[in-house]
Amino acid sequence: MKLETVLVIISAGVEWRIATKYYADCQLCDSPYNQWFETEINGIQTIFFHGGWGKISAAATAQYAIDRWQPDLVINIGTCGGFAGRLEVGDIVLADETIVYDIYERMGGAQEALDFYSTHINLDFLKEPYPLEVRRMRLISADRDIDPEEVTALQDQFEAGAADWESGAIAWVAAKNGVCCLILRGVSDLVDENGGEAYGNIELFWQRTPEVITILLKSLPAWLN
């Protein structure tokens, strides 16, 4: 696939601050939503956009940026929570499917809605071997952190290894626009039925996030080869 313009969406505020330090020479610009900046990677126009946290901001900013820059590829990099026993801290998840799981239908069955907001991601455009060791799998999203009481049910129902807040919305919007999508999320913390290691300890998330995001930023040129 020939790439002329690539859009990189970074969701959480702390993740965005790491990216702006990494690309400190780039000029930050404002949009009706959040900040963005432009650089060049491998001769490709690359727009970095702060997508914001949660599904609403993720969907709105993805559509805004796609309309504005008409990218050939949308990339979402960030962190995620991993299910203990399935992933380890530092593992990189390459999403080949996303599901928005916080849908509760009380008038009928929820499966139709779950299917509607599920996105299969075609990764045939990627060259192997991948630039990083990754765990290719389904990634589930909700506007909340993983509930320890639901860990077993989420793994049984969705065969999930990790969860985040935004990737399901970004992948869905990209698919609706017919744009290729690449989602790379690094595991910053683990959750099991007894709780989450970063729950009530956000400093742990802040401590681990810079390493995850820096690894992903350093690998971007190789993903775009």
N, C-alpha and C positions, 0 to 999 in steps of 0.2 A: 504494500500500500504506500503510495506516495503521499508524504505529509508536507503540507505548506503552512498550516496553522494548527497549533495544538492548544487546548484549553486545560489547564491544571487547576482543579478546584480543591481548596484546602478548607476544611470545615471549622474546626474548633479554634477559638481565639489564641490559645497557647501554641497550637500548631502553626498558625499564621505568623505569629511573632518570630518563631524559629525560622520560618521561610524568609521573612523580610531581613533577618540578620544574615542569613546565608547568602542572599542576593542584595547585600547592603548598598551596592552601587546603583541599583535600579530605583527609578523615581516612582513613588507611590502616587496613585491617582484615585479619585473618588468616583463612586457611582451612586445611583439612587439607593443601592443596597449597602455594599461594603467596599473596601479598598481593592485595588488591583494594580499590577505592574506588568510590564512587558520586557522580555529579554529574548535572546536567540540561543537555541540549543541545536547543535549540529546543522546550523544554517536554517533552522525552522523557527518561524515566528511562534513564540510561546507566551501565552497569556496566563499569568497566575492570578487567581481570583479568590478572595476570601468568601467562601460560600455561607458561612454562619452555621450555627448548630441547630439540629432538629430538621424534621422532614419539610416543614413549611418553607423555611429559609433555603434549604437545600434545593427544593424543586423550583422555587422562584428565581434564585440566582442562577441555577443551571440554565433555565429557559432564557433568562435575560442575556446571559453571556453567549449562548448558542445563537440567539437572534443577532446579537451585535457583531460577533467575530466569525460566525459560520465556520467553526473548526472542523478539521478532518477527523480529529480524535479528542475525546474528553477523558481526562485522567483524574481520578480522585485518589489522593494519598492521605493517610491519616493513621489514627490508632483505632484499636478495637479491644473489647474485652473477650478473653478466651475462656472456654469451658475447661476447667481443670481436668486433667486426665486425657484430654484430646489435643490440646495445644500447650506450648510452653511460652513463657515470657520471651519476647524477642522474635518469635516466629512471624514470618510474613505471609499473610493470606492473600492469594490471588483469587478473586471472586469469579466464578464461572456462572453463578446464579445468585440473585438476591430475592429476598422475600420480606415484605413488610408484615410483621406478625402481630402487632398490637391492634388487631381488628376484632371487635366483639359484636357479633350480630345476634340480637336477642329475638328478632321477629322470624328468623329462619336460620339456615345454616350459614356459617361464615366462609365456607370453602370457595364459593364463587368470588367473594371479595379478595380472599387470599390469592386465588389464581389470577385475578385481574391485576393485582399489584406485584405479581412475581415477574421477574425478568431473567430470561436466559441470555447470557452474555457470550457472544461469538468471539472466541479468542484465536481464530485461525490466522489472523494477521500477525500474530507474534511469532518470532523466530526462536527456535530452541537450539541449544540450551538457553534457559532464561538467565538474565544478568544476576539474579539473586536466587538463592535456594528458597523456594516458596512452597506453601501448602495450598494447592488448588482445591477449592471447595465452595460450598454454598455459604453465603454470608446473610445473616438475618438482621433486620433493622426495626427499631421502635423508638418512640419519643420517650425513652427512659433507659436507665441502666438495667442490666439483667437482674430479674428478681430471683434470689436464691431458691425460693419456694417453687419456682417454675423450671429450674434447671433440668430436672429429669424429663419433664413433659416436653420441653423445647427440643431436647436432644432426641427424644423418641419420635416426636411429630415431624420435625424438620431435618433430622440428622445433622444438626448444626454444630459447628466447632467454635464459632465466634459470633459476636453481635456488635453492632454500632448503632448510631442514631441517623445517619444520612445516606449511606450507600444505596439503599433500596430506592429512595426518591431520585437520586442522581442517575442511576442506571435506567430507571423507568422513563425519565424525561429524555435521556439520550436515545433510548430505543424508539420513543414516539417521534423523534426528529430524524431517525435514520442515521445517527452518528455512532461510530464505533466507540466503545467504552473500555477503559482499563481501570480497575479498582485494585489498589494495593493498600492493605491495612496491616500495620504491625501490632502485635499483641503487647499491650502495655500492662495489663493486670489480668488476674485469673479469678474466676467465680466458681463456686460449687454450692451444694445444697446448704452448706453451713454459713455462707456469706461470701463477700468479695474482699480481697486483700486491700483494695484501695477505698472501700466504703468507710466513710468516716476518717479517711486518711488521704485526702486529695494531694498532700505533699508527695506521696509516692507516685501518683500519676504525673505530677509536675517534674519529678526527678527522672522518670523513665522516658518521658515523651521526647526530649531532645535527641536522644540516641536513635530512637525509632525514626523520627522525621528526617534526621540528617542522613541516615542510611538510605532512605527512600529518595531524598533529593540528589544524593551523589549518584544513585543508579539511574536517574532519568535519562541521561544521554545514551546509555546502553539500551534502554527500552525503546528509544526512538531510532535506533540504527536500522 
